[in-house]
């Protein structure tokens, strides 16, 4: 789907570590989600009230269906007798299929088993609140009856029908919001380049006019914005054009270059952020390894895994856009339907804990995730505690009651200790996939932050996965050799940890990071109670080659809780770092 959208990311390390005075940290009131630069930038552009009206249905939805369907369903991962590696919808590029040869798939595309109402029924039964389907992917083939060219499903195939028109009507009947995906990049169109961009953009605008005015759209999902001829100014112009046609339409950030003011929300792909972002966001993800249908891709995620991902995403204030890749006949794969049916069964019983919720005040908990509504927390227990006690760490609010959301809805006992609130659980989980416990509280959630503690040898390791990010761009990355804070393109972004030292003394301060040569040279400082260490970033060779640099020693005189901050001082390169950890290591003597 978006195979190249993360290339050329440059992230470097430059930071300041501030160790606060040795006093117990006060409880803090959770802000869900925390207002910060990205959200503020979008609200400044459009006005908060206008933006809230536009985003209201989207924020309530939490779960939607992504559909990748196009000519790539015909080869389904094979070309000239060869299995083509990679994702199905990229086969034109991956297999280096010439345009004239690829066009020959159109007469073979006749999805006579397509049934719009059946697709919508599957989505609704799954508990999905909106649908987004490819109107034109990178292959350049239009899956709707455009008048701008003949390379579309109505004129170039024996099918002769407009599936988007039928899906739009079926969604309206079922009460599901309808949206379309649209690729800015186009491998088929000869004008999709810098030299002929004005002519190509004119046609693109005409196609978008057809879609926005003729298909009852609630959402436009752009992609392919990474091509070098597309820029921020063109993205802003296109967004203004679309909003001129329909001011209330929701648009993702890939209409531009993913700047803080592009579109309405962020689009992490195939991953879930470590914590709540500073704006509206949506994770898009496949059920197997491909977006477009491939006959040989049977690596399906389990229903339990998908439900856990839904809880994780909702618990961090995001939406989950889960993909299906229909066949050339027009059928959603049975493996997808089975998983969606099971997810829908769970949501019919537990939907209250997902729809219309906001992020919980905890990012990660050892037993699960938490979603929130005013005066209520929903504890999604994914790992049932063996001792029958569920610890809700650091919660300061008075608790007026706890109960199971489903099953016998029994009332549960609640107590307190130094770690927070304890909920007494029945011996077995009410739902093996995800048991939800309702915790009624007074007021907005107030949580005393959990502190990172020293290990038995006195070492205090502050990992990227445990960090709090303050700013618009920096975020946690995982997978593909990454376990770090990345996307750090704004020098104003800062990182902090809550930490506790029980054995004070002198510590060697180590920073583990990665950096490409052309981003080296950033300066940083490490400060502890008036003590300052300075340093400069050097190249590590790549963004996944990490090295540890010792900056010097700092002294902590008394035991207690601390807030540790990392703050950039100067950033001569494109971004601010892939930061893996900061370690305070005791020095003998």
FIRO-348406 format. One line per 4 residues: number of its first residue (from 0); for each residue x, y, z of C-alpha. Coordinates in Angstrom, 2 decimals, decimal comma. Layout:
NUM> X:Y:Z ~ ... .
//
This chain:
0> 0,00:0,00:0,00 ~ 2,31:2,77:1,24 ~ 5,61:0,95:0,88 ~ 7,79:4,00:0,24 .
4> 6,22:6,50:2,59 ~ 8,87:6,21:5,29 ~ 11,94:6,51:3,09 ~ 14,37:9,37:3,55 .
8> 13,33:10,03:7,12 ~ 16,24:11,65:8,90 ~ 16,37:11,67:12,66 ~ 19,30:12,73:14,89 .
12> 20,14:13,08:18,56 ~ 20,41:16,35:20,44 ~ 19,18:16,69:24,00 ~ 19,25:18,15:27,49 .
16> 18,61:16,02:30,58 ~ 17,19:17,89:33,56 ~ 17,00:16,07:36,89 ~ 14,52:17,92:39,12 .
20> 14,83:18,60:42,84 ~ 14,54:15,51:45,02 ~ 10,92:15,86:46,09 ~ 7,98:13,48:45,67 .
24> 6,13:14,18:42,44 ~ 2,59:15,50:42,78 ~ -0,35:13,76:41,22 ~ -1,29:15,12:37,83 .
28> -4,65:15,40:36,16 ~ -4,67:13,42:32,94 ~ -5,48:15,33:29,78 ~ -6,96:12,96:27,21 .
32> -5,66:13,66:24,67 ~ -3,05:16,21:25,81 ~ -3,39:19,51:23,93 ~ -0,10:20,37:22,23 .
36> 1,44:21,88:19,14 ~ -0,09:19,68:16,43 ~ -3,63:19,95:17,72 ~ -3,18:23,65:18,40 .
40> -1,88:24,23:14,86 ~ -4,96:22,63:13,30 ~ -7,34:24,49:15,59 ~ -5,58:27,78:14,91 .
44> -6,05:27,16:11,19 ~ -9,73:26,25:11,26 ~ -11,05:27,35:14,64 ~ -11,71:24,88:17,42 .
48> -15,51:24,91:17,17 ~ -15,50:24,33:13,41 ~ -12,93:21,57:13,72 ~ -14,80:19,87:16,57 .
52> -18,03:19,85:14,54 ~ -16,27:18,31:11,55 ~ -14,47:15,66:13,61 ~ -17,31:14,72:15,98 .
56> -18,51:11,60:14,14 ~ -14,95:10,47:13,40 ~ -13,86:10,76:17,04 ~ -16,88:8,77:18,15 .
60> -16,39:6,01:15,55 ~ -13,06:4,46:16,65 ~ -13,34:1,51:14,20 ~ -13,57:1,51:10,41 .
64> -13,10:-0,70:7,35 ~ -10,37:0,00:4,81 ~ -10,86:-1,62:1,37 ~ -8,07:-2,00:-1,20 .
68> -9,59:-3,08:-4,48 ~ -8,40:-2,45:-8,01 ~ -6,90:-4,07:-11,10 ~ -4,20:-5,60:-8,88 .
72> -6,86:-8,09:-7,74 ~ -6,57:-9,73:-11,18 ~ -2,90:-10,83:-10,99 ~ -3,34:-11,29:-7,22 .
76> 0,42:-11,44:-6,66 ~ 1,45:-13,38:-9,79 ~ 2,85:-12,16:-13,11 ~ 4,06:-14,22:-16,06 .
80> 3,98:-17,37:-13,97 ~ 6,03:-15,90:-11,12 ~ 5,05:-15,18:-7,55 ~ 5,86:-11,53:-7,04 .
84> 7,12:-10,64:-3,56 ~ 5,74:-7,68:-1,66 ~ 2,28:-6,27:-1,21 ~ -0,38:-7,03:-3,81 .
88> -1,39:-3,54:-4,90 ~ 2,25:-2,64:-5,71 ~ 2,63:-5,39:-8,33 ~ 2,78:-2,94:-11,25 .
92> 5,85:-1,35:-9,67 ~ 7,41:-4,44:-8,06 ~ 7,13:-6,65:-11,17 ~ 8,06:-3,73:-13,48 .
96> 4,93:-4,22:-15,59 ~ 4,80:-1,75:-18,52 ~ 1,71:0,44:-18,78 ~ 0,35:-1,25:-21,96 .
100> 0,74:-4,70:-20,37 ~ -0,90:-3,59:-17,12 ~ -3,85:-2,10:-19,00 ~ -4,67:-5,61:-20,24 .
104> -5,87:-6,52:-16,74 ~ -8,89:-4,22:-17,21 ~ -10,78:-6,50:-19,68 ~ -10,18:-9,39:-17,25 .
108> -11,73:-7,53:-14,30 ~ -15,39:-8,56:-14,04 ~ -16,40:-8,77:-10,33 ~ -19,86:-10,17:-10,91 .
112> -20,12:-11,41:-7,32 ~ -19,71:-7,92:-5,89 ~ -22,62:-6,97:-3,64 ~ -22,44:-3,55:-2,01 .
116> -25,05:-4,34:0,62 ~ -23,19:-7,52:1,58 ~ -19,92:-5,64:2,05 ~ -21,67:-3,04:4,18 .
120> -23,43:-5,79:6,13 ~ -20,03:-7,35:6,93 ~ -18,69:-3,98:8,09 ~ -21,74:-3,20:10,21 .
124> -21,76:-6,69:11,75 ~ -18,11:-6,15:12,67 ~ -19,02:-3,01:14,60 ~ -17,32:-0,73:12,09 .
128> -18,67:2,80:11,93 ~ -17,15:3,97:8,63 ~ -15,76:2,63:5,37 ~ -12,91:3,88:3,17 .
132> -12,34:2,31:-0,28 ~ -9,72:2,97:-2,94 ~ -11,14:5,20:-5,64 ~ -7,76:5,37:-7,41 .
136> -4,60:3,68:-6,19 ~ -1,05:4,21:-7,46 ~ -1,84:2,07:-10,53 ~ -3,95:4,99:-11,81 .
140> -7,11:2,96:-12,47 ~ -10,31:4,66:-11,32 ~ -12,77:2,44:-9,46 ~ -15,62:4,85:-10,21 .
144> -17,29:6,27:-13,29 ~ -15,12:9,32:-13,89 ~ -15,71:11,46:-16,96 ~ -12,05:12,59:-17,05 .
148> -10,80:9,48:-18,90 ~ -11,82:6,01:-20,04 ~ -9,38:4,14:-17,77 ~ -12,03:3,33:-15,20 .
152> -14,18:0,41:-14,09 ~ -17,32:1,57:-15,91 ~ -15,72:2,08:-19,33 ~ -12,66:-0,20:-19,40 .
156> -14,06:-3,42:-17,90 ~ -16,89:-5,82:-18,75 ~ -18,38:-5,05:-15,32 ~ -19,75:-1,66:-16,51 .
160> -20,95:-0,72:-13,01 ~ -19,81:1,89:-10,50 ~ -19,12:0,04:-7,19 ~ -18,41:3,27:-5,32 .
164> -21,84:4,63:-6,20 ~ -23,42:1,40:-4,94 ~ -21,35:1,37:-1,74 ~ -22,15:5,01:-1,04 .
168> -25,88:4,25:-1,22 ~ -25,56:1,06:0,87 ~ -23,57:2,87:3,56 ~ -26,17:5,63:3,71 .
172> -28,93:3,03:4,19 ~ -26,99:1,28:6,95 ~ -25,95:4,43:8,82 ~ -22,23:3,99:8,09 .
176> -20,07:6,93:7,05 ~ -18,56:6,55:3,57 ~ -15,11:7,69:2,47 ~ -12,66:7,10:-0,36 .
180> -8,91:6,72:-0,68 ~ -7,23:8,71:-3,46 ~ -3,60:8,42:-4,56 ~ -1,75:11,58:-5,53 .
184> 0,96:9,43:-7,12 ~ -0,04:7,79:-10,41 ~ 2,10:5,25:-12,33 ~ -0,24:5,26:-15,32 .
188> -0,82:8,93:-16,04 ~ 1,89:10,51:-18,25 ~ 1,46:13,92:-16,61 ~ 2,08:12,78:-13,02 .
192> 5,47:14,51:-12,82 ~ 7,00:17,90:-12,14 ~ 7,08:18,97:-15,78 ~ 3,36:18,40:-16,33 .
196> 2,10:18,75:-12,76 ~ -0,34:21,63:-13,46 ~ -2,14:19,58:-16,10 ~ -2,23:16,47:-13,90 .
200> -3,45:18,44:-10,87 ~ -6,26:19,92:-12,96 ~ -7,51:16,41:-13,78 ~ -7,02:15,30:-10,20 .
204> -9,18:18,19:-8,99 ~ -11,87:17,30:-11,49 ~ -11,91:13,69:-10,27 ~ -12,11:14,87:-6,68 .
208> -14,96:17,20:-7,64 ~ -16,81:14,19:-9,08 ~ -16,21:12,17:-5,91 ~ -17,05:14,87:-3,37 .
212> -20,19:16,10:-5,12 ~ -21,49:12,76:-6,40 ~ -20,82:10,14:-3,74 ~ -22,03:11,42:-0,35 .
216> -18,51:11,42:1,07 ~ -17,76:12,02:4,73 ~ -14,01:11,42:4,43 ~ -11,16:11,70:1,91 .
220> -8,07:9,54:2,57 ~ -5,07:10,69:0,52 ~ -1,84:8,80:-0,14 ~ 1,20:8,90:-2,43 .
224> 2,16:12,37:-1,25 ~ 5,84:11,38:-0,93 ~ 6,56:11,85:-4,66 ~ 9,14:14,61:-5,08 .
228> 6,95:16,83:-7,29 ~ 4,26:17,14:-4,61 ~ 4,87:19,85:-2,03 ~ 3,27:21,64:0,91 .
232> 1,91:24,49:-1,22 ~ 0,18:22,10:-3,62 ~ -1,21:20,14:-0,72 ~ -2,61:23,28:0,88 .
236> -4,15:24,37:-2,41 ~ -5,78:20,96:-2,89 ~ -7,14:20,95:0,65 ~ -8,64:24,41:0,15 .
240> -10,19:23,21:-3,11 ~ -11,81:20,17:-1,47 ~ -13,05:22,15:1,52 ~ -14,54:24,68:-0,88 .
244> -16,65:21,86:-2,29 ~ -17,62:20,42:1,12 ~ -16,42:22,31:4,22 ~ -17,40:19,53:6,63 .
248> -15,47:16,71:4,97 ~ -12,77:14,98:7,06 ~ -9,34:14,76:5,39 ~ -6,23:12,86:6,46 .
252> -2,78:14,48:6,70 ~ -1,38:12,85:3,54 ~ -3,01:15,49:1,39 ~ 0,14:17,50:2,12 .
256> 3,58:16,57:3,43 ~ 2,25:15,56:6,86 ~ 2,92:18,91:8,45 ~ 1,03:19,81:11,66 .
260> -1,61:21,75:9,72 ~ -2,11:19,24:6,90 ~ -5,56:17,66:6,95 ~ -7,41:16,70:10,11 .
264> -5,51:13,75:11,56 ~ -2,29:11,72:11,59 ~ -1,98:8,32:9,88 ~ 0,49:5,88:11,48 .
268> 0,63:2,81:9,25 ~ 0,94:-0,83:10,33 ~ 1,96:0,33:13,81 ~ 0,46:1,66:17,01 .
272> 2,16:4,63:18,69 ~ 3,64:4,07:22,12 ~ 1,25:6,59:23,62 ~ -1,49:9,07:22,82 .
276> -0,40:11,55:20,14 ~ -0,90:15,28:20,42 ~ -3,69:15,27:17,86 ~ -6,36:13,07:16,29 .
280> -4,87:9,95:14,73 ~ -5,76:6,67:13,07 ~ -3,77:3,47:12,68 ~ -4,37:1,71:9,37 .
284> -3,43:-1,97:9,31 ~ -3,75:-5,16:7,30 ~ -5,22:-8,42:8,60 ~ -2,49:-10,38:6,84 .
288> 0,64:-9,03:5,09 ~ -0,91:-7,25:2,10 ~ -3,47:-4,56:1,40 ~ -4,55:-5,70:-2,06 .
292> -5,57:-9,35:-2,49 ~ -2,83:-11,98:-2,97 ~ -3,70:-15,63:-3,41 ~ -0,70:-16,86:-1,41 .
296> -0,92:-14,57:1,64 ~ -2,39:-16,61:4,48 ~ -0,50:-14,99:7,36 ~ -3,65:-13,84:9,16 .
300> -3,65:-12,04:12,48 ~ -5,80:-13,76:15,08 ~ -9,07:-12,29:16,33 ~ -7,51:-11,96:19,79 .
304> -4,60:-9,99:18,32 ~ -6,94:-7,68:16,40 ~ -9,12:-7,04:19,45 ~ -6,05:-6,32:21,56 .
308> -4,90:-3,86:18,92 ~ -8,33:-2,20:18,97 ~ -8,11:-1,81:22,76 ~ -4,56:-0,48:22,51 .
312> -5,52:2,08:19,85 ~ -8,71:3,24:21,59 ~ -6,80:3,37:24,87 ~ -4,43:5,87:23,28 .
316> -7,20:7,97:21,74 ~ -6,92:6,74:18,16 ~ -9,08:5,11:15,48 ~ -8,47:1,66:13,96 .
320> -8,89:1,41:10,17 ~ -8,68:-2,32:9,45 ~ -8,18:-3,47:5,86 ~ -9,81:-6,09:3,66 .
324> -8,60:-6,91:0,14 ~ -11,43:-8,27:-2,03 ~ -10,84:-10,72:-4,87 ~ -11,24:-10,04:-8,59 .
328> -14,68:-11,66:-8,32 ~ -15,75:-9,04:-5,78 ~ -15,64:-11,17:-2,63 ~ -14,15:-10,27:0,72 .
332> -11,89:-13,21:1,73 ~ -13,58:-15,62:4,10 ~ -10,70:-15,40:6,59 ~ -11,36:-11,65:6,88 .
336> -15,10:-12,17:7,34 ~ -14,53:-14,73:10,11 ~ -12,33:-12,36:12,09 ~ -14,63:-9,40:11,55 .
340> -17,63:-11,44:12,66 ~ -15,87:-12,37:15,89 ~ -14,79:-8,79:16,51 ~ -18,38:-7,65:15,96 .
344> -19,64:-10,17:18,48 ~ -17,29:-8,73:21,11 ~ -18,19:-5,13:20,22 ~ -21,92:-5,75:20,48 .
348> -21,36:-6,62:24,12 ~ -18,51:-4,21:24,89 ~ -18,94:-1,34:22,43 ~ -19,61:1,11:25,26 .
352> -15,91:0,79:26,18 ~ -14,74:1,74:22,66 ~ -17,17:4,06:20,85 ~ -17,03:7,68:21,93 .
356> -14,20:7,09:24,38 ~ -11,00:9,03:24,80 ~ -7,52:7,91:25,76 ~ -7,00:6,54:29,24 .
360> -4,55:8,28:31,58 ~ -2,07:5,41:31,27 ~ -0,16:4,62:28,11 ~ 0,70:0,99:28,83 .
364> -0,24:-1,28:31,71 ~ 1,06:-4,82:32,27 ~ -2,46:-6,27:32,22 ~ -4,08:-4,26:29,42 .
368> -5,36:-0,83:28,38 ~ -7,83:1,80:29,60 ~ -10,37:3,93:27,75 ~ -12,26:6,81:29,32 .
372> -15,55:8,71:29,39 ~ -16,49:11,46:31,83 ~ -16,58:9,95:35,32 ~ -15,79:6,46:34,06 .
376> -12,78:4,32:33,19 ~ -13,00:1,11:31,18 ~ -10,29:-1,35:32,15 ~ -9,57:-3,69:29,23 .
380> -8,00:-6,69:30,96 ~ -6,05:-8,58:28,31 ~ -3,87:-10,55:30,75 ~ -5,86:-11,89:33,71 .
384> -3,86:-11,44:36,96 ~ -3,09:-14,78:38,56 ~ -3,47:-13,47:42,11 ~ -6,99:-12,16:41,42 .
388> -6,02:-8,52:42,08 ~ -5,98:-5,87:39,40 ~ -3,70:-2,93:40,25 ~ -4,77:0,42:38,77 .
392> -1,53:2,30:39,47 ~ -1,45:5,79:40,92 ~ -5,17:6,55:40,56 ~ -6,06:9,29:43,06 .
396> -9,78:9,76:42,36 ~ -12,47:8,46:44,73 ~ -13,95:5,29:43,24 ~ -17,71:4,88:43,58 .
400> -17,98:1,42:42,07 ~ -16,50:-1,33:39,92 ~ -18,27:-4,02:37,90 ~ -17,92:-6,32:34,93 .
404> -19,26:-4,73:31,76 ~ -20,62:-8,02:30,40 ~ -21,56:-11,49:31,63 ~ -23,22:-11,41:35,02 .
408> -22,14:-7,75:35,43 ~ -21,22:-8,52:39,00 ~ -20,01:-5,80:41,36 ~ -16,32:-6,05:42,24 .
412> -14,57:-5,10:45,45 ~ -12,24:-2,10:45,47 ~ -9,44:-1,22:47,90 ~ -6,38:1,05:48,01 .
416> -2,71:0,60:48,83 ~ 0,51:2,50:48,14 ~ 0,46:1,40:44,50 ~ -3,02:2,75:43,73 .
420> -6,47:1,16:43,43 ~ -6,92:-2,62:43,73 ~ -9,88:-4,35:42,10 ~ -10,79:-7,86:43,32 .
424> -11,40:-10,11:40,33 ~ -13,33:-13,35:39,91 ~ -11,18:-16,47:39,38 ~ -11,65:-16,51:35,64 .
428> -11,97:-13,89:32,94 ~ -15,52:-13,22:31,78 ~ -14,23:-12,99:28,20 ~ -11,09:-14,85:27,12 .
432> -10,33:-12,20:24,47 ~ -10,81:-9,03:26,50 ~ -12,74:-8,64:29,75 ~ -13,81:-5,06:30,43 .
436> -14,23:-3,72:33,96 ~ -16,13:-0,48:34,52 ~ -14,60:1,78:37,15 ~ -16,77:4,74:38,17 .
440> -14,75:7,64:39,52 ~ -15,40:11,19:40,67 ~ -13,95:13,90:38,46 ~ -11,44:13,77:35,64 .
444> -8,77:11,08:36,10 ~ -5,95:12,14:38,40 ~ -2,91:9,87:38,38 ~ 0,33:9,98:40,31 .
448> 2,89:9,08:37,67 ~ 4,62:5,73:37,96 ~ 8,37:6,18:38,30 ~ 11,16:4,22:36,64 .
452> 13,22:2,61:39,40 ~ 16,82:1,51:39,87 ~ 17,63:-2,15:39,35 ~ 19,39:-4,28:41,97 .
456> 22,81:-3,04:40,85 ~ 21,71:0,60:41,18 ~ 21,43:1,30:37,44 ~ 18,58:3,53:36,28 .
460> 17,69:2,93:32,61 ~ 15,23:5,27:30,93 ~ 13,98:3,61:27,75 ~ 12,38:5,34:24,79 .
464> 9,28:3,15:25,18 ~ 8,68:4,60:28,67 ~ 9,21:8,25:27,74 ~ 6,64:11,03:27,69 .
468> 6,84:13,07:24,49 ~ 6,00:16,77:24,64 ~ 5,66:18,33:21,20 ~ 4,41:17,99:17,65 .
472> 6,67:15,54:15,83 ~ 8,72:13,23:18,06 ~ 7,22:9,81:18,75 ~ 8,13:6,28:19,68 .
476> 9,09:3,87:16,86 ~ 9,30:0,09:17,07 ~ 10,01:-2,79:14,67 ~ 12,50:-3,03:11,83 .
480> 15,45:-2,63:14,17 ~ 13,92:0,39:15,90 ~ 13,07:0,84:19,56 ~ 13,52:4,55:19,91 .
484> 12,14:8,06:19,82 ~ 12,12:9,17:16,18 ~ 10,32:11,58:13,82 ~ 11,98:14,33:15,88 .
488> 11,85:17,15:13,34 ~ 10,96:20,03:15,69 ~ 13,74:21,32:17,93 ~ 11,11:22,45:20,44 .
492> 9,97:18,89:21,15 ~ 11,04:17,55:24,53 ~ 11,18:14,15:26,24 ~ 10,70:13,37:29,93 .
496> 10,63:10,41:32,29 ~ 9,40:9,96:35,83 ~ 12,18:8,26:37,81 ~ 13,03:7,29:41,35 .
500> 16,44:6,94:42,98 ~ 16,60:4,90:46,20 ~ 20,40:4,76:46,32 ~ 21,79:8,23:45,63 .
504> 25,38:8,97:44,71 ~ 27,50:9,78:41,69 ~ 26,29:8,48:38,34 ~ 27,87:8,13:34,93 .
508> 25,41:9,42:32,34 ~ 25,14:7,42:29,10 ~ 23,03:8,15:26,04 ~ 22,28:5,52:23,38 .
512> 21,29:6,88:19,98 ~ 21,71:6,57:16,21 ~ 22,43:9,22:13,59 ~ 23,30:9,47:9,90 .
516> 26,42:11,38:8,93 ~ 24,61:14,27:7,22 ~ 22,62:14,94:10,40 ~ 25,54:14,88:12,87 .
520> 26,71:17,92:14,79 ~ 23,78:18,71:17,05 ~ 24,66:20,03:20,50 ~ 23,04:18,95:23,72 .
524> 23,32:19,42:27,46 ~ 22,61:17,20:30,43 ~ 21,68:19,02:33,63 ~ 21,10:17,73:37,14 .
528> 20,38:20,16:39,94 ~ 22,61:22,87:38,51 ~ 25,24:20,46:37,19 ~ 25,68:20,51:33,43 .
532> 27,25:18,14:30,92 ~ 27,53:19,11:27,26 ~ 28,23:17,09:24,15 ~ 27,87:16,86:20,39 .
536> 26,23:14,18:18,28 ~ 28,41:12,09:15,97 ~ 27,41:9,75:13,15 ~ 26,65:6,12:13,96 .
540> 26,36:5,07:10,29 ~ 22,60:4,51:10,03 ~ 19,30:5,07:11,80 ~ 19,28:1,52:13,15 .
544> 22,95:1,41:14,21 ~ 22,97:2,55:17,82 ~ 25,94:3,57:19,90 ~ 26,32:4,57:23,53 .
548> 28,13:7,76:24,48 ~ 29,28:8,54:28,02 ~ 28,85:12,22:28,75 ~ 30,43:12,45:32,20 .
552> 29,29:12,16:35,80 ~ 26,57:13,85:37,82 ~ 25,77:13,63:41,49 ~ 22,41:12,96:43,13 .
556> 22,61:13,72:46,85 ~ 19,30:12,40:48,16 ~ 16,85:9,59:47,47 ~ 13,49:10,47:45,94 .
560> 11,46:10,90:42,79 ~ 12,65:12,91:39,84 ~ 11,54:14,17:36,45 ~ 14,21:13,72:33,80 .
564> 13,98:15,88:30,68 ~ 15,71:15,76:27,32 ~ 15,62:19,10:25,51 ~ 17,26:19,96:22,18 .
568> 19,58:22,99:22,16 ~ 20,63:23,28:18,52 ~ 19,64:21,24:15,46 ~ 21,66:21,89:12,29 .
572> 20,21:18,87:10,45 ~ 16,74:17,79:9,40 ~ 15,55:16,24:12,63 ~ 16,46:15,48:16,22 .
576> 17,42:11,87:16,70 ~ 16,75:8,22:17,11 ~ 17,07:8,03:20,89 ~ 17,04:4,58:22,46 .
580> 17,77:5,27:26,13 ~ 19,42:7,36:28,80 ~ 21,19:5,43:31,54 ~ 22,43:6,59:34,94 .
584> 25,09:4,12:36,10 ~ 26,51:4,27:39,68 ~ 30,17:5,19:39,94 ~ 32,12:3,46:42,70 .
588> 33,77:5,55:45,37 .
//
